[in-house]
Amino acid sequence: MFQSTFTIFITSVITFLVILTICLRQNPFTIVVDFLRDLFRIRMMMVHVLLCLGILAINKMELLLEPSLDKTEDWTPYIRAFEGNITPLFQHWFDNVALTYVTTYFYVIVFSVLMACSLLIYHREKDYRSMYTLLYSIGLNYLLAIPFFLFAPVSETWYYHPDIQFLIPSVYPGFESGYRSLSGLDNSFPSLHTSISITLALIAWQSVNRPISRITSLSAAVVLFAILYLGIHWYLDIITGAVLALTSVALAFRFSEIPLGKMSTLSSQQASEHIADIQ
């Protein structure tokens, strides 16, 4: 599963297709084609998707910019002092090779795949409220987290705490050379894996698709377990990540009124034009 970039890609594609099939009971390739067709046909949809991708690109730029900045005070000692020695207990209680494989699978693959699956599912079911709330939420999660990454750096637990091991490389040896370019070593606070996972679950439970709500909830539970068990995050990272998710979803739900309002106006205009043509 984690032997190479190719096997990770294949595993991600299979996971993606399986989730789409379970949630929609339709040909997943048709779902993808229809989404891409509308993406290039509907300007408003294209703009929102590009803006969301642009914010993800800003996060990547933050990682490139960070080494050139004067380092601000490291917050890690304060969090370590607050949590004491309870952080490594979680890892030591559950240490198991099979569990490491499962949690790494959810942390590396399912987490990312679910963002794309959710977008396509809401589009397919014409649940535009959920679709635009998702796009705004993902963007807000990253935008609100970036200032903390730049000015309040916190190192991952395995890097700072002598009693914690980083378990991912034991099943995914190429993690540091591959995945690390997407996540800074001192970008631990708040936990984006926590915030995005909870965000996906919150939006899914407000949608009409019950399978995606169950899958995102399961994923959120496993990811929150994984980031402690795998030796990545502090407890405070998770708490602030949950707050970030609630804030982002609440704001995104309001912002989604903007495209929905424009869609309503366009629909009214089309209806009027249709009636005029009949007359």
C-alpha positions in Angstrom: 0.0 0.0 0.0 2.8 2.5 0.9 5.7 0.9 -1.0 5.9 3.7 -3.5 4.2 6.8 -4.9 2.6 4.7 -7.5 1.0 2.2 -5.0 -0.2 5.2 -2.9 -1.8 6.7 -6.0 -3.5 3.4 -7.0 -4.8 2.9 -3.4 -6.1 6.5 -3.4 -7.9 6.0 -6.8 -9.5 2.7 -5.6 -10.6 4.3 -2.3 -12.0 7.2 -4.3 -14.1 5.0 -6.6 -15.3 2.7 -3.8 -16.5 5.6 -1.7 -18.4 7.2 -4.7 -20.0 3.9 -5.5 -21.1 3.2 -1.9 -22.5 6.7 -1.5 -24.3 7.1 -4.9 -24.8 3.6 -6.2 -23.9 4.8 -9.7 -21.0 4.4 -12.1 -18.2 6.5 -10.5 -16.7 7.3 -13.8 -19.9 8.9 -15.0 -20.0 11.0 -11.8 -16.5 12.2 -12.4 -17.2 13.1 -16.1 -20.4 14.9 -15.2 -18.6 17.0 -12.6 -15.8 17.9 -14.9 -18.3 18.9 -17.6 -20.2 21.2 -15.3 -16.9 22.5 -13.9 -15.9 23.9 -17.3 -19.5 24.9 -18.2 -20.6 26.7 -15.1 -18.4 29.8 -14.5 -19.4 30.3 -10.8 -18.6 26.7 -10.0 -15.2 27.0 -11.7 -14.3 30.2 -9.9 -15.1 28.7 -6.5 -13.1 25.5 -7.1 -10.1 27.5 -8.4 -10.3 29.8 -5.4 -10.3 26.8 -3.0 -7.3 25.3 -4.9 -5.6 28.7 -4.8 -5.9 28.8 -1.0 -4.3 25.3 -0.8 -1.5 26.7 -3.0 -1.1 29.6 -0.5 -0.6 26.9 2.2 2.2 25.4 0.1 3.7 28.9 -0.3 3.7 29.3 3.4 5.9 26.2 3.7 8.3 27.7 1.2 8.3 31.1 2.8 8.7 29.9 6.4 12.4 29.2 6.3 13.2 32.7 5.1 11.3 34.3 8.0 12.8 35.2 11.4 11.7 32.5 13.7 9.2 33.7 16.3 9.0 32.2 19.8 8.4 28.5 19.7 5.2 27.6 21.5 6.0 23.9 21.9 7.6 24.1 25.4 4.4 25.7 26.7 2.2 23.0 25.3 4.5 20.3 26.6 4.5 21.9 30.0 0.7 22.1 30.0 0.2 18.5 28.9 3.0 17.1 31.0 3.7 13.4 30.3 0.2 12.3 29.4 0.8 12.7 25.7 2.9 9.6 25.1 0.6 7.3 27.2 -2.0 7.1 24.4 0.6 5.7 22.0 2.1 3.3 24.4 -1.3 1.8 25.3 -2.3 0.9 21.7 1.0 0.3 19.9 0.3 -2.4 17.3 1.6 -3.0 13.8 -1.8 -3.6 12.2 -3.3 -0.5 13.9 -0.4 1.5 12.5 -1.2 0.4 9.0 -4.9 1.2 9.4 -4.4 4.6 11.0 -1.7 5.6 8.4 -4.2 4.6 5.6 -6.8 7.0 7.0 -4.3 9.7 7.8 -2.6 9.7 4.4 -5.2 8.5 1.9 -8.8 8.5 3.2 -8.4 12.1 4.6 -7.5 13.5 1.2 -9.8 11.4 -0.8 -12.9 12.3 1.2 -12.5 16.0 0.3 -12.8 15.2 -3.4 -15.5 12.6 -2.9 -17.7 14.9 -0.8 -17.5 17.6 -3.5 -18.5 15.2 -6.3 -21.3 13.7 -4.2 -22.9 17.0 -3.4 -22.6 18.1 -7.0 -24.2 14.9 -8.3 -27.1 15.2 -5.9 -27.5 18.9 -6.7 -26.9 19.7 -3.0 -25.4 23.1 -3.8 -25.7 24.3 -0.3 -23.4 21.5 0.9 -21.1 21.8 -2.1 -20.4 25.5 -1.6 -20.3 25.3 2.1 -17.6 22.6 1.6 -15.5 24.8 -0.7 -15.7 27.8 1.6 -15.0 25.7 4.7 -11.8 24.1 3.3 -10.5 27.5 2.3 -11.3 29.0 5.6 -9.7 26.2 7.6 -6.4 26.8 5.8 -6.6 30.6 5.8 -7.3 30.8 9.5 -4.6 28.3 10.3 -1.8 29.8 8.3 -1.2 32.8 10.7 -0.7 30.2 13.5 1.8 28.2 11.4 3.8 31.4 10.7 3.7 33.2 14.0 3.0 30.5 16.6 5.0 27.5 15.5 4.5 24.2 17.4 6.5 21.1 16.6 5.0 17.7 16.2 5.0 15.6 19.3 7.5 12.9 18.1 10.0 15.6 17.2 9.9 17.3 20.6 8.9 14.6 23.1 11.6 12.0 23.9 9.0 9.3 24.9 7.0 9.5 21.6 7.9 7.6 18.4 6.8 8.6 14.9 5.1 5.5 13.7 4.2 6.3 10.1 7.7 5.7 8.7 7.5 2.1 10.0 4.8 1.3 7.4 5.4 4.2 5.0 9.2 4.6 4.7 9.0 7.4 2.1 6.7 9.6 4.2 9.3 12.3 5.0 10.5 12.6 1.4 7.0 12.5 -0.1 4.2 13.7 2.1 6.3 16.0 4.3 6.4 18.6 1.5 2.7 19.2 2.2 2.9 19.6 5.9 5.5 21.5 7.9 7.2 20.0 10.9 6.2 23.0 13.1 2.7 23.4 11.7 1.1 21.3 14.4 -1.1 23.9 16.0 -4.0 23.9 15.2 -4.4 20.4 13.7 -5.7 20.7 10.1 -6.3 17.0 10.0 -8.7 17.5 12.9 -10.4 20.6 11.6 -10.9 19.3 8.0 -12.1 15.8 9.2 -14.6 17.4 11.5 -15.6 19.9 8.8 -16.3 17.1 6.4 -18.4 15.2 8.9 -20.4 18.3 10.0 -21.3 19.2 6.4 -22.1 15.6 5.6 -24.6 15.3 8.4 -26.4 18.4 7.1 -26.6 16.8 3.6 -29.2 14.4 2.3 -26.7 11.6 1.7 -26.5 9.3 4.7 -23.6 7.0 3.5 -21.2 10.0 3.2 -22.2 11.2 6.7 -21.4 7.8 8.2 -18.1 7.5 6.3 -16.9 11.0 7.2 -17.8 10.4 10.8 -15.9 7.2 10.9 -12.9 8.8 9.2 -13.0 11.8 11.6 -13.0 9.4 14.6 -10.1 7.3 13.2 -8.1 10.4 12.2 -8.4 12.0 15.6 -7.3 8.7 17.1 -4.5 8.4 14.5 -2.9 11.8 15.1 -2.3 11.0 18.7 -1.4 7.4 18.2 1.0 8.0 15.3 2.9 10.5 17.4 2.0 13.7 15.4 -0.2 16.0 17.5 -0.7 17.3 21.0 -4.1 17.2 22.7 -4.3 21.0 22.4 -3.8 20.8 18.7 -7.0 18.7 18.5 -9.0 21.0 20.7 -8.0 24.1 18.6 -8.6 22.1 15.4 -12.2 21.3 16.5 -12.8 25.0 17.3 -11.4 25.9 13.9 -13.7 23.4 12.2 -16.8 24.8 14.0 -15.8 28.4 13.1 -15.1 27.6 9.5 -18.3 25.7 8.9 -20.4 28.4 10.6 -18.9 31.1 8.4 -18.9 29.0 5.3 -22.6 28.3 5.7 -23.3 32.0 5.6 -20.9 32.6 2.7 -22.7 29.9 0.7 -25.7 32.2 0.5 -23.7 34.3 -2.1 -23.5 31.7 -4.9 -26.9 30.2 -4.0 -28.4 33.7 -4.3 -26.8 34.1 -7.7 -28.1 30.7 -8.8 -31.6 31.6 -7.7 -31.4 34.9 -9.7 -30.2 33.1 -12.8 -32.9 30.4 -12.5 -35.6 33.2 -12.2 -34.3 34.9 -15.3 -34.2 31.6 -17.2 -37.8 30.9 -16.2 -38.9 34.3 -17.3 -37.2 34.0 -20.6 -38.8 30.6 -21.1 -42.3 31.9 -20.4 -41.7 34.9 -22.7 -40.7 32.4 -25.5 -43.9 30.4 -25.0 -46.0 33.5 -25.2 
